[in-house]
Amino acid sequence: MVDQPVRRVFVPPQSGDPNPDQPPPLNPARITGVASGFMTAKALFVAAEVGLFAALPDDGATAETIAQRCQLPVRSARAIADLLVATGLVEHDGERYRNAPDTEAFLAGRGPLDMRAMLRYWDLVSYPTWTRASTAFRTRQGVRAEQLSEEQTRAYESSVALVTAETAADLAEAYDFGPHTRLLDVGGGIGTFAKPILRAYPRLTATLLDLPDVVDVARAEVAADAFADRLDLVAADVFVDPLPAGHDVVVVANFLHLFSPERNLELLARLAEVVAPGGRLLLVDWFRDPAAPHPATRLGSGEFLMISGGDTYEASDVTGWLDQTGWTPVEHLPLAAPAGLIVAERVG
Ligand SMILES: C[S@@+](CC[C@H](N)C(=O)[O-])C[C@H]1O[C@@H](n2cnc3c(N)ncnc32)[C@H](O)[C@@H]1O
């Protein structure tokens, strides 16, 4: 029971020193903050899209300067900047706006990591998809549009590559591809995993299999790479089309989380049909630690459901599926958290 008369939705933060003998009064600010998060998120997406963070120098800029640099009406520049000041991503001294240190590092395009590709994906694809979240949570069916535009496909694949590139580099180091001759990369996207593996193993050749729209994007992405002549691109739906044979190692990276357990059993059984005994299956994914879910897996459980009815699975879920589909689990190696690698071998 709330024993304090809280009858206002928007309450300014407490000023002055809190009384150490009394708990702070209840304030609905946390609820309004989370509930209006979609507005703040959209302001963030627009800011990145119009180059607001890149337009803020170290000593800051006025709303008028931002408006001119980002080609916005002044009132819009001020409204967006003020929304972001409320989050702490932008700082304001009464006249000039400047990037907070993390904003400068990750959103201005001149720091150690550029996260704008992820914002673009969340804006163009995730945001409209989540408007149907209620249906997805009730039915466990994906609610993303069946067909993405070319711009959306590029935004999705670039964002995935931004997130998975570190894990791909880890895999090329953590697993010895030396004994293998031909790799199949299922749902290989724009070659984020195939590239570092082919670079590290010059005798290896590979097939990247993905949906036709994605293969079109991947073709342009890998064309200039030194190993392009060792990488075949196959446009196919892995659940429907005949799968290419002749591969002794299969990588399935960040793919199982897109689908239901039933679909994953179907996939693993299909792959077992085209890999000879002794062939290896490398399952790379974000595995959920039930005792302490990683922040990325918490987000992933919702996002992967929205996309196509998926979830973040525990490693024990996956080894259970392997046992039922002609594969023997061999080892489970941690990669950059929350990613892990489950290695399986085709049963003889
Ligand atoms: C999350 S991305 C992972 C891309 C890449 N493996 C990585 O980890 O960077 C999943 C990929 O699976 C592809 N995909 C989804 N459904 C597919 C299907 N039925 N057949 C083939 N590829 C599919 C998507 O187009 C996308 O490129």
The ligand as a MOL file (V3000), in Angstrom:
LIG
                    3D

  0  0  0     0  0            999 V3000
M  V30 BEGIN CTAB
M  V30 COUNTS 27 29 0 0 0
M  V30 BEGIN ATOM
M  V30 1 C 21.1470 -12.7470 -37.1240 0
M  V30 2 S 21.6430 -12.9230 -38.7600 0 CHG=1
M  V30 3 C 23.2300 -13.7180 -38.5380 0
M  V30 4 C 24.1880 -13.4350 -39.6700 0
M  V30 5 C 25.5840 -14.0270 -39.4460 0
M  V30 6 N 25.5350 -15.4650 -39.2720 0
M  V30 7 C 26.2210 -13.3870 -38.2460 0
M  V30 8 O 26.2050 -14.0090 -37.1770 0
M  V30 9 O 26.7480 -12.2690 -38.3760 0 CHG=-1
M  V30 10 C 20.6400 -14.2540 -39.3390 0
M  V30 11 C 20.7930 -14.4730 -40.8120 0
M  V30 12 O 20.0010 -15.6180 -41.1610 0
M  V30 13 C 19.3780 -15.3640 -42.3930 0
M  V30 14 N 18.1790 -16.2250 -42.5140 0
M  V30 15 C 17.0200 -16.1060 -41.8200 0
M  V30 16 N 16.1620 -17.0600 -42.2060 0
M  V30 17 C 16.7910 -17.7960 -43.1540 0
M  V30 18 C 16.4010 -18.9270 -43.9150 0
M  V30 19 N 15.1830 -19.4850 -43.7760 0
M  V30 20 N 17.2990 -19.4440 -44.8030 0
M  V30 21 C 18.5200 -18.8790 -44.9350 0
M  V30 22 N 18.9460 -17.8120 -44.2260 0
M  V30 23 C 18.0860 -17.2780 -43.3510 0
M  V30 24 C 19.0590 -13.8800 -42.3350 0
M  V30 25 O 18.8070 -13.3510 -43.6240 0
M  V30 26 C 20.3090 -13.3190 -41.6730 0
M  V30 27 O 21.2890 -12.9560 -42.5970 0
M  V30 END ATOM
M  V30 BEGIN BOND
M  V30 1 1 1 2
M  V30 2 1 2 3
M  V30 3 1 2 10
M  V30 4 1 3 4
M  V30 5 1 4 5
M  V30 6 1 5 6
M  V30 7 1 5 7
M  V30 8 2 7 8
M  V30 9 1 7 9
M  V30 10 1 10 11
M  V30 11 1 11 12
M  V30 12 1 11 26
M  V30 13 1 12 13
M  V30 14 1 13 14
M  V30 15 1 13 24
M  V30 16 1 14 15
M  V30 17 1 14 23
M  V30 18 2 15 16
M  V30 19 1 16 17
M  V30 20 1 17 18
M  V30 21 2 17 23
M  V30 22 1 18 19
M  V30 23 2 18 20
M  V30 24 1 20 21
M  V30 25 2 21 22
M  V30 26 1 22 23
M  V30 27 1 24 25
M  V30 28 1 24 26
M  V30 29 1 26 27
M  V30 END BOND
M  V30 END CTAB
M  END
